[in-house]
């Protein structure tokens, strides 16, 4: 049961505000119910959002917490004058002091994707996502030289979500390869990876956690058994040590932490450039 409702109201996608708001809420011992209301770019839509927020306040008997990133003055006015939630205007909190310090007005663009048709970075990001999807789980050996980083590890150790996060958030072309029993029998990396060794980064995981994840997919199978998971993890870690591949355990780390570590170790020049 949630203990507080959190609204994210934006005249863009609301993704940035949701990310920031969620990060703030993790600092408190509450169970939030998060409701994102995107594309609130007219007074009428603002009134609709306010009605939803105020209804929640009446039903729950607590002020909802409302994070907003709204740049239209008319829309802002509706929310600020009528909302019964605890209002946290992220633009007002951060943009106004920056305008004062820098001595200029912000561009007040709606959302970070407002001018994608003219953005090389956006199309580079789309290309990176397409590349990463095509090279997921060892599907293709084509153009591995074009990868920015290649993740290796046993099946279900977190390679695919990490690859997609790196592609979507940082615009990196990421390949990922599962290490399988045949690789362990040969005691060598997959041949296609040898020329790209400098781009390799390994992911490992606690065998108990791996067994639990695999049992959700293939319950009571040898693939998911704790004994097999222990064997595969031990063999994969031994192979990474022999090959001089840097690696980390994903067991207790978030995707954000994993991605940042990979960037620090493999592509430090890309940290902060996305």
Secondary structure, 3 states (H helix, E strand, C coil): CCCEEEEEEECCCCHHHHHHHHHHHCCCCCCEEEEEECCCCCHHHHHHHHHHHHHHHHHHCCCCEEEEECCCHHHHHHHHHHCCCEEEEHHHHHHHHHHHHHCCCCCCCCCCCCCHHHCHHHHHHHHHHHHHHHCHHHCCCCCHHHCCEEEEECCCCCHHHHHHHHHHHHCCCEEEEECCHHHHHHCCCCHHHHCCHHHEEEEECCHHHHHHHHHHHCCCCCCCCHHHHHHHHHHHHHHHHHHCCCEEECCCCCHHHHHHHHHHHHCHHHCCCC
